[in-house]
Amino acid sequence: MQDYSKSKLNRVKRGKIRATYDVEKINKILDAGFIGYVSYVYDGRAITLPMAYGRKDNKIYLHGSQANRMLLALIEAQEISMTVMHLDALVLARSGLHHSVNYRSATLFGSVKKLKDPKEKDSALFYFMEHMMKGRWDDIRPMHQNELDRTLVVEMTIETASAKIRDVGVIDEPEDYDLNVWAGLVPLKQVAEYPISDEVLSEKIKIPKHVLDYYHQNNK
C-alpha cells in the first residue's frame, strides 16, 4: 500500500477519521468519474469549473481550445488543484443537525505543463478517450493534424492528494433513537441508459460492442 505524503496542503483536518491518502483508493475515485472541478485564478479572482479529464498513472489530462483561459492560466501558474466527488446517498437522520450525505471525494494537487509534441498530445487524448469509454478510440477516425493543432492539451502530475469517504448510516444523538421519526439512507447513483443512435446515422451502422459493453456495465 502506497500513501501520498501528508502536508499542510493536503492534510484533512475536519472529519479526519474519514480521510485517506492511499494512492489506490484515490485512483479508484478518479477512475469512477469523468468530471473534475478545477480551481484556478484569473484576473485576481478564484474560479472553479467542471472539466472532463483522463487519467494514466499519476497523470491527469485536460484539453480545450488554444484560447481556453483556464488552461492558459494553469500553464502560467504551473500548478493545479482538482476535486472529483461522487454522491452515494442522502443520510436522513432524526434531527436536522445530523442529516448528511454518503460520498467519495478526492482532491489533487500537482504541477502543470503544456504538451507540445504531437505524439504526446495524441497519446494524452487517447487516455482521455479511454477514460471516457474503453475501446472508443479504436472505433473513431484519427484526428486531423489541424484539429490537433487547434487543441490545447495540459498534463497534470499528481504530486500529492487526499480523499474523504463517508459510507456509513445515520448517526443520531442517543436520546433521539426512540423518537417516532423515520431515519435511513436514500441511495443515489449514476446509471447508463440504452444508447440512442444519431438520427442521421445509416441504419446499416449498428451500435458497436464497446458501447453496448459500457451500457451493460453501468445500467444498474
C-alpha positions as YAML, in Angstrom:
chain: A
units: angstrom
residues:
- id: 1
  name: MET
  ca: [0.00, 0.00, 0.00]
- id: 2
  name: GLN
  ca: [1.33, 3.41, -1.03]
- id: 3
  name: ASP
  ca: [0.18, 6.69, 0.50]
- id: 4
  name: TYR
  ca: [0.62, 10.27, -0.60]
- id: 5
  name: SER
  ca: [2.75, 12.20, 1.85]
- id: 6
  name: LYS
  ca: [0.83, 14.49, 4.20]
- id: 7
  name: SER
  ca: [1.45, 18.23, 4.42]
- id: 8
  name: LYS
  ca: [-0.43, 21.40, 5.30]
- id: 9
  name: LEU
  ca: [-1.66, 21.43, 1.70]
- id: 10
  name: ASN
  ca: [-3.44, 18.07, 1.59]
- id: 11
  name: ARG
  ca: [-3.92, 17.07, 5.22]
- id: 12
  name: VAL
  ca: [-7.60, 16.63, 6.11]
- id: 13
  name: LYS
  ca: [-8.39, 18.46, 9.35]
- id: 14
  name: ARG
  ca: [-12.17, 18.25, 9.74]
- id: 15
  name: GLY
  ca: [-13.58, 14.73, 9.71]
- id: 16
  name: LYS
  ca: [-10.09, 13.25, 9.53]
- id: 17
  name: ILE
  ca: [-11.49, 9.86, 10.58]
- id: 18
  name: ARG
  ca: [-12.88, 9.66, 7.04]
- id: 19
  name: ALA
  ca: [-9.64, 10.71, 5.38]
- id: 20
  name: THR
  ca: [-7.41, 8.51, 3.28]
- id: 21
  name: TYR
  ca: [-4.16, 9.19, 1.46]
- id: 22
  name: ASP
  ca: [-3.99, 5.75, -0.14]
- id: 23
  name: VAL
  ca: [-2.97, 6.08, -3.79]
- id: 24
  name: GLU
  ca: [-5.02, 3.09, -4.96]
- id: 25
  name: LYS
  ca: [-8.21, 4.25, -3.22]
- id: 26
  name: ILE
  ca: [-7.80, 7.74, -4.64]
- id: 27
  name: ASN
  ca: [-7.24, 6.35, -8.14]
- id: 28
  name: LYS
  ca: [-10.45, 4.32, -7.84]
- id: 29
  name: ILE
  ca: [-12.37, 7.52, -7.06]
- id: 30
  name: LEU
  ca: [-10.79, 9.19, -10.09]
- id: 31
  name: ASP
  ca: [-11.48, 6.24, -12.39]
- id: 32
  name: ALA
  ca: [-15.13, 6.08, -11.32]
- id: 33
  name: GLY
  ca: [-15.66, 9.63, -12.56]
- id: 34
  name: PHE
  ca: [-15.12, 11.73, -15.66]
- id: 35
  name: ILE
  ca: [-15.74, 15.28, -14.42]
- id: 36
  name: GLY
  ca: [-13.40, 17.12, -12.08]
- id: 37
  name: TYR
  ca: [-13.74, 20.58, -10.55]
- id: 38
  name: VAL
  ca: [-10.63, 22.55, -11.45]
- id: 39
  name: SER
  ca: [-9.67, 25.66, -9.48]
- id: 40
  name: TYR
  ca: [-7.60, 28.50, -10.90]
- id: 41
  name: VAL
  ca: [-7.06, 32.25, -10.56]
- id: 42
  name: TYR
  ca: [-7.97, 34.59, -13.41]
- id: 43
  name: ASP
  ca: [-7.54, 38.34, -13.23]
- id: 44
  name: GLY
  ca: [-7.17, 38.11, -9.46]
- id: 45
  name: ARG
  ca: [-10.35, 36.10, -8.96]
- id: 46
  name: ALA
  ca: [-10.72, 32.49, -7.85]
- id: 47
  name: ILE
  ca: [-12.76, 30.40, -10.29]
- id: 48
  name: THR
  ca: [-13.78, 26.73, -10.26]
- id: 49
  name: LEU
  ca: [-15.05, 24.98, -13.38]
- id: 50
  name: PRO
  ca: [-16.11, 21.39, -14.15]
- id: 51
  name: MET
  ca: [-13.81, 19.71, -16.67]
- id: 52
  name: ALA
  ca: [-13.73, 16.30, -18.29]
- id: 53
  name: TYR
  ca: [-10.45, 14.51, -17.67]
- id: 54
  name: GLY
  ca: [-8.48, 11.38, -18.40]
- id: 55
  name: ARG
  ca: [-6.01, 9.58, -16.15]
- id: 56
  name: LYS
  ca: [-2.92, 7.47, -16.75]
- id: 57
  name: ASP
  ca: [-0.93, 6.51, -13.66]
- id: 58
  name: ASN
  ca: [-0.19, 9.79, -11.80]
- id: 59
  name: LYS
  ca: [-1.03, 11.97, -14.81]
- id: 60
  name: ILE
  ca: [-4.29, 13.82, -15.40]
- id: 61
  name: TYR
  ca: [-5.05, 15.15, -18.90]
- id: 62
  name: LEU
  ca: [-7.27, 18.15, -19.71]
- id: 63
  name: HIS
  ca: [-7.88, 19.71, -23.08]
- id: 64
  name: GLY
  ca: [-9.64, 22.65, -24.71]
- id: 65
  name: SER
  ca: [-9.16, 25.32, -27.35]
- id: 66
  name: GLN
  ca: [-5.88, 27.17, -27.70]
- id: 67
  name: ALA
  ca: [-7.64, 30.25, -26.26]
- id: 68
  name: ASN
  ca: [-9.06, 28.48, -23.20]
- id: 69
  name: ARG
  ca: [-8.40, 30.97, -20.39]
- id: 70
  name: MET
  ca: [-8.50, 28.34, -17.65]
- id: 71
  name: LEU
  ca: [-5.86, 26.15, -19.29]
- id: 72
  name: LEU
  ca: [-3.71, 29.17, -20.13]
- id: 73
  name: ALA
  ca: [-3.94, 30.37, -16.51]
- id: 74
  name: LEU
  ca: [-2.95, 26.92, -15.25]
- id: 75
  name: ILE
  ca: [0.04, 26.80, -17.60]
- id: 76
  name: GLU
  ca: [1.15, 30.24, -16.42]
- id: 77
  name: ALA
  ca: [0.76, 29.27, -12.76]
- id: 78
  name: GLN
  ca: [2.37, 25.84, -13.36]
- id: 79
  name: GLU
  ca: [0.21, 24.36, -10.62]
- id: 80
  name: ILE
  ca: [-3.30, 22.98, -10.28]
- id: 81
  name: SER
  ca: [-5.87, 21.73, -7.79]
- id: 82
  name: MET
  ca: [-8.74, 19.48, -8.85]
- id: 83
  name: THR
  ca: [-11.53, 17.72, -6.95]
- id: 84
  name: VAL
  ca: [-13.60, 14.72, -8.04]
- id: 85
  name: MET
  ca: [-16.68, 13.83, -5.99]
- id: 86
  name: HIS
  ca: [-19.35, 11.11, -6.10]
- id: 87
  name: LEU
  ca: [-22.63, 11.47, -4.17]
- id: 88
  name: ASP
  ca: [-23.69, 8.00, -2.99]
- id: 89
  name: ALA
  ca: [-26.63, 8.55, -0.63]
- id: 90
  name: LEU
  ca: [-28.72, 11.05, 1.30]
- id: 91
  name: VAL
  ca: [-28.44, 10.37, 5.03]
- id: 92
  name: LEU
  ca: [-31.75, 11.27, 6.68]
- id: 93
  name: ALA
  ca: [-31.45, 11.49, 10.43]
- id: 94
  name: ARG
  ca: [-33.91, 12.10, 13.26]
- id: 95
  name: SER
  ca: [-32.74, 15.69, 13.66]
- id: 96
  name: GLY
  ca: [-31.75, 18.33, 11.13]
- id: 97
  name: LEU
  ca: [-28.28, 18.63, 12.66]
- id: 98
  name: HIS
  ca: [-27.34, 15.05, 11.79]
- id: 99
  name: HIS
  ca: [-28.58, 14.94, 8.20]
- id: 100
  name: SER
  ca: [-25.64, 14.22, 5.94]
- id: 101
  name: VAL
  ca: [-24.60, 12.51, 2.71]
- id: 102
  name: ASN
  ca: [-22.51, 9.49, 1.85]
- id: 103
  name: TYR
  ca: [-19.83, 10.39, -0.65]
- id: 104
  name: ARG
  ca: [-16.38, 9.74, -2.08]
- id: 105
  name: SER
  ca: [-14.22, 12.75, -2.86]
- id: 106
  name: ALA
  ca: [-10.59, 13.17, -3.87]
- id: 107
  name: THR
  ca: [-8.65, 16.42, -4.05]
- id: 108
  name: LEU
  ca: [-5.48, 16.52, -6.12]
- id: 109
  name: PHE
  ca: [-2.57, 18.95, -6.09]
- id: 110
  name: GLY
  ca: [0.14, 19.00, -8.71]
- id: 111
  name: SER
  ca: [2.20, 20.66, -11.38]
- id: 112
  name: VAL
  ca: [1.04, 21.52, -14.90]
- id: 113
  name: LYS
  ca: [2.75, 21.59, -18.25]
- id: 114
  name: LYS
  ca: [1.60, 22.21, -21.80]
- id: 115
  name: LEU
  ca: [2.05, 19.30, -24.16]
- id: 116
  name: LYS
  ca: [3.60, 20.49, -27.43]
- id: 117
  name: ASP
  ca: [4.89, 17.32, -29.08]
- id: 118
  name: PRO
  ca: [2.19, 15.93, -31.43]
- id: 119
  name: LYS
  ca: [2.84, 12.36, -30.28]
- id: 120
  name: GLU
  ca: [2.47, 13.35, -26.62]
- id: 121
  name: LYS
  ca: [-0.76, 15.22, -27.39]
- id: 122
  name: ASP
  ca: [-2.13, 12.29, -29.35]
- id: 123
  name: SER
  ca: [-1.26, 9.91, -26.52]
- id: 124
  name: ALA
  ca: [-2.88, 12.19, -23.92]
- id: 125
  name: LEU
  ca: [-6.08, 12.39, -25.96]
- id: 126
  name: PHE
  ca: [-6.08, 8.60, -26.25]
- id: 127
  name: TYR
  ca: [-6.01, 8.28, -22.45]
- id: 128
  name: PHE
  ca: [-8.73, 10.94, -22.22]
- id: 129
  name: MET
  ca: [-10.96, 8.98, -24.60]
- id: 130
  name: GLU
  ca: [-10.21, 5.62, -22.96]
- id: 131
  name: HIS
  ca: [-11.11, 7.11, -19.58]
- id: 132
  name: MET
  ca: [-14.48, 8.11, -21.01]
- id: 133
  name: MET
  ca: [-15.16, 4.74, -22.66]
- id: 134
  name: LYS
  ca: [-12.84, 1.79, -23.18]
- id: 135
  name: GLY
  ca: [-12.40, 0.87, -26.84]
- id: 136
  name: ARG
  ca: [-13.88, 4.09, -28.23]
- id: 137
  name: TRP
  ca: [-10.58, 5.43, -29.61]
- id: 138
  name: ASP
  ca: [-10.08, 2.49, -31.97]
- id: 139
  name: ASP
  ca: [-13.58, 2.88, -33.45]
- id: 140
  name: ILE
  ca: [-13.40, 6.54, -34.50]
- id: 141
  name: ARG
  ca: [-11.47, 8.27, -37.25]
- id: 142
  name: PRO
  ca: [-7.97, 9.56, -36.43]
- id: 143
  name: MET
  ca: [-7.63, 13.25, -35.61]
- id: 144
  name: HIS
  ca: [-6.69, 15.56, -38.46]
- id: 145
  name: GLN
  ca: [-3.48, 17.50, -37.94]
- id: 146
  name: ASN
  ca: [-5.33, 20.83, -37.96]
- id: 147
  name: GLU
  ca: [-7.63, 19.52, -35.21]
- id: 148
  name: LEU
  ca: [-4.62, 18.54, -33.13]
- id: 149
  name: ASP
  ca: [-3.05, 21.94, -33.75]
- id: 150
  name: ARG
  ca: [-6.19, 23.71, -32.53]
- id: 151
  name: THR
  ca: [-6.33, 21.66, -29.33]
- id: 152
  name: LEU
  ca: [-4.53, 22.77, -26.18]
- id: 153
  name: VAL
  ca: [-3.60, 19.79, -24.00]
- id: 154
  name: VAL
  ca: [-2.22, 20.08, -20.49]
- id: 155
  name: GLU
  ca: [-0.74, 17.36, -18.33]
- id: 156
  name: MET
  ca: [-1.09, 17.42, -14.56]
- id: 157
  name: THR
  ca: [1.36, 15.43, -12.49]
- id: 158
  name: ILE
  ca: [-0.30, 14.49, -9.21]
- id: 159
  name: GLU
  ca: [2.24, 15.39, -6.53]
- id: 160
  name: THR
  ca: [0.00, 14.89, -3.51]
- id: 161
  name: ALA
  ca: [-3.64, 14.19, -2.81]
- id: 162
  name: SER
  ca: [-6.15, 13.24, -0.16]
- id: 163
  name: ALA
  ca: [-9.63, 11.78, -0.10]
- id: 164
  name: LYS
  ca: [-12.63, 11.68, 2.22]
- id: 165
  name: ILE
  ca: [-15.15, 8.87, 2.23]
- id: 166
  name: ARG
  ca: [-18.39, 8.60, 4.19]
- id: 167
  name: ASP
  ca: [-20.08, 5.22, 3.74]
- id: 168
  name: VAL
  ca: [-21.99, 4.67, 6.98]
- id: 169
  name: GLY
  ca: [-25.58, 5.05, 8.11]
- id: 170
  name: VAL
  ca: [-27.37, 7.51, 10.36]
- id: 171
  name: ILE
  ca: [-25.53, 8.80, 13.43]
- id: 172
  name: ASP
  ca: [-28.01, 10.41, 15.84]
- id: 173
  name: GLU
  ca: [-27.96, 11.64, 19.42]
- id: 174
  name: PRO
  ca: [-28.50, 8.70, 21.83]
- id: 175
  name: GLU
  ca: [-31.72, 10.21, 23.23]
- id: 176
  name: ASP
  ca: [-33.20, 10.55, 19.71]
- id: 177
  name: TYR
  ca: [-33.18, 6.86, 18.76]
- id: 178
  name: ASP
  ca: [-36.55, 6.27, 20.46]
- id: 179
  name: LEU
  ca: [-38.28, 9.13, 18.60]
- id: 180
  name: ASN
  ca: [-41.16, 8.31, 16.27]
- id: 181
  name: VAL
  ca: [-39.21, 9.67, 13.29]
- id: 182
  name: TRP
  ca: [-38.14, 7.70, 10.21]
- id: 183
  name: ALA
  ca: [-34.40, 7.71, 9.57]
- id: 184
  name: GLY
  ca: [-32.26, 5.98, 6.98]
- id: 185
  name: LEU
  ca: [-30.49, 6.25, 3.65]
- id: 186
  name: VAL
  ca: [-31.66, 7.15, 0.17]
- id: 187
  name: PRO
  ca: [-29.01, 5.59, -2.11]
- id: 188
  name: LEU
  ca: [-28.10, 7.56, -5.22]
- id: 189
  name: LYS
  ca: [-26.14, 6.51, -8.30]
- id: 190
  name: GLN
  ca: [-25.49, 7.41, -11.91]
- id: 191
  name: VAL
  ca: [-26.63, 4.86, -14.46]
- id: 192
  name: ALA
  ca: [-26.34, 4.49, -18.22]
- id: 193
  name: GLU
  ca: [-29.50, 4.25, -20.29]
- id: 194
  name: TYR
  ca: [-29.73, 2.37, -23.57]
- id: 195
  name: PRO
  ca: [-27.68, 4.05, -26.34]
- id: 196
  name: ILE
  ca: [-29.58, 6.28, -28.80]
- id: 197
  name: SER
  ca: [-28.20, 6.29, -32.34]
- id: 198
  name: ASP
  ca: [-27.69, 9.60, -34.09]
- id: 199
  name: GLU
  ca: [-30.83, 10.44, -36.06]
- id: 200
  name: VAL
  ca: [-28.92, 10.83, -39.35]
- id: 201
  name: LEU
  ca: [-26.95, 7.60, -38.86]
- id: 202
  name: SER
  ca: [-27.33, 4.96, -41.56]
- id: 203
  name: GLU
  ca: [-29.50, 2.06, -40.46]
- id: 204
  name: LYS
  ca: [-26.70, -0.24, -41.59]
- id: 205
  name: ILE
  ca: [-24.46, 1.02, -38.78]
- id: 206
  name: LYS
  ca: [-25.23, -0.88, -35.59]
- id: 207
  name: ILE
  ca: [-24.34, 0.07, -32.05]
- id: 208
  name: PRO
  ca: [-20.73, -1.13, -31.53]
- id: 209
  name: LYS
  ca: [-19.80, -3.71, -28.93]
- id: 210
  name: HIS
  ca: [-17.74, -1.33, -26.79]
- id: 211
  name: VAL
  ca: [-20.77, 0.99, -26.43]
- id: 212
  name: LEU
  ca: [-23.08, -1.88, -25.50]
- id: 213
  name: ASP
  ca: [-20.45, -3.22, -23.09]
- id: 214
  name: TYR
  ca: [-20.37, 0.18, -21.37]
- id: 215
  name: TYR
  ca: [-24.16, 0.21, -21.18]
- id: 216
  name: HIS
  ca: [-24.39, -3.28, -19.66]
- id: 217
  name: GLN
  ca: [-21.66, -2.48, -17.13]
- id: 218
  name: ASN
  ca: [-23.31, 0.74, -15.98]
- id: 219
  name: ASN
  ca: [-27.08, 0.29, -16.37]
- id: 220
  name: LYS
  ca: [-27.80, -0.92, -12.84]
...
